Structure formats: structure tokens, C-alpha cells
């Protein structure tokens, strides 16, 4: 049950919820469902197939629906999760404290403040917390999009930067996997008869990095490479997990085609490459509807004596999925801090009440 924001933040951070730890994510989903029910929402858990359940909560009878978005999963498996740790200088550390359990807590307490002031005969609210955002929302994508189609706007509670960033624009990201199969053998006596999967993979990765185009804000990254069995064995297998990012959604298909062309080449005779495209978040850029949400938020912050700003960010997020429905979206309403996806992920605790106030006033402003 809800008590005070700081207590809720501690409670949620202290419950690990790595994406692949289904039982942990389920427990967090149950905790959120209970807290939303305490505010008068009808909350349900929608089971997943490979991952934890999605938590959906609704309130109000109005036909005009506002969507509020967050995610429950973190990048930290159970065995490395860091509990809430007060650092004693106005900051606290913990796994997922800003990405994004802090943002979910901001959402909860903003709604607690705003709900009594809303006309729930005219408006309705739908909260969607998903369990798989950190891996591209593969099981949540459809529900996010369908909920957005039923809504007039979406507010997301991903973390704000330390200096107060909001965003309506996120890069699209598509994952890519390369698997190379070569001809193994002894690297000293049989190398002339062999074909190294590692050599071929390295050659293709080098070509793929040529996709980077700073003028068009296209990036490519090879993040994880695996291959080989020993230093004196020509590698039979090698693989790489990669991604490419872009602000212009129209660039996605041409980039995919160019990647296919590169991987169809054979830099090492005898090595074959299998290319697989994986999870993808679409791109979203600032548009007229999102600009209106942004202007409202910036004016509210100004009234608080705060200077917030807008930034297009290379980080992917679920507002990009919601934005495909043609509605206005705004992200960055969560807790401020540093070190996302690191074991020393840290929150600026003073931002908690300020972000709650900002979000509460924003919800009230868009539901007038």
C-alpha cells in the first residue's frame, strides 16, 4: 500500500526484477497492481509467454483516455541486484532506482495527488507497465500500440537527466545477429586447409561500422562477440550481437538492405554467414502534438522555479511505439540521476517530490 514516496521507492528497489527473472518481475507487478488498486484503479496482470506479466490499470468513465507508461524490468539479474542504499549526500543507489522504478513511483504519487482533481466522467486514464522494455518490449509492443490507439496522448516516466531533460524524440533501434561458420583445424599445421569464422566476422563487422553517418545521426555498434575454442585452433564458429540506430524511420529498410549486402559478401573463402534481424524499437521525432505536451511541461516547471529542456536522445524507449499511433508523447518525467544500467545507478532524491509535482500538474493540465 502507498505510504510515502521514499518508502515506496525503497520497497520497489529492494525487490529485484531483472527482465529474465520471471518470478521477480511477477512479484513487482503484483506490488504495483496492489498500489494502483489502492488509488481506485481496476488493475490486472496480463500473463506473458517468455517474460513476466504486463500490469494494466484503468480508472474513469470518459471517452478521452490518457495513457501513462512505465516498465518494471531492470537490466540487473537477481544475483547482482543492488538494494536501496542511502549515500547520505542527497543521493541513493540501487538497481533500477532511476530506470525506472523511480519513475513508476513518481507516476503513482502524481496520480495520488491529481486524481481527486480530475473529471473522471469526461476523462479516463490507462496505466501500462511492461516487463520486457530492456530487451525491446517484444511481448508488450502490440499492447502498447493498441492502448495508444485508444488514447489522445501518452506520458512516459523514464528517467530525467541530472540537469532536467525531457524528450519527445528517441532513436529507433534494430538488433542484428551475425553467425559465421568456418572450417576448423590446427592453426599451425592445417591452417592452409581451414577457414576462420573469426576472421570473416571481424571483416564484416569492420564494413558494418561504415554504416555510421553522423550527418544523418545513424550509429552502428557491435556489442558482444563470441567465437573459437582455443588459440591454436582455427575458429569454426563466431557470432556477434549488434545494433543500428536512426532518428528517421525511413532509413530503417535501406540500412537493413545494406547490411544484407555486406553479410552476403564472403571475405574469407569457406566461411558462411547467417544474418538475423531481431527486436526493434521504432524511431519517433518531435511533432506538433508532442510539442504541445512539451510546452505544457516546460511552463509548469518554470512555475516551479525550474529550468527544464528538450533533447532528442539516441536511447530507445516505448514512447516510440506509442507515437506510431499518431498521438502526442512526452518522456523523461521520472526520477533524475546518473549511471543507468550500471551497478552504481544513482538517484538524486531531491528530484522525487519535484517530479511528482510536475507530473501531477501535467496530468491535470492535459485532462482539462
Secondary structure as UniProt FT lines:
FT   HELIX           5..13
FT   TURN            19..20
FT   HELIX           22..38
FT   TURN            39..40
FT   STRAND          42..46
FT   STRAND          54..60
FT   STRAND          64..71
FT   HELIX           78..80
FT   STRAND          85..86
FT   STRAND          91..93
FT   TURN            95..96
FT   HELIX           97..101
FT   HELIX           102..114
FT   HELIX           115..117
FT   TURN            120..122
FT   STRAND          123..130
FT   HELIX           133..135
FT   TURN            138..140
FT   HELIX           141..149
FT   STRAND          153..156
FT   TURN            162..163
FT   STRAND          165..167
FT   STRAND          172..181
FT   STRAND          185..186
FT   TURN            187..189
FT   HELIX           191..193
FT   HELIX           197..208
FT   HELIX           209..211
FT   TURN            214..217
FT   STRAND          218..227
FT   TURN            231..232
FT   STRAND          233..234
FT   STRAND          237..246
FT   TURN            249..250
FT   HELIX           251..264
FT   TURN            269..270
FT   STRAND          272..281
FT   HELIX           288..303
FT   TURN            304..305
FT   STRAND          309..310
FT   HELIX           319..323
FT   TURN            324..326
FT   STRAND          328..331
FT   STRAND          336..338
FT   TURN            340..341
FT   TURN            343..344
FT   STRAND          346..348
FT   HELIX           350..366
//
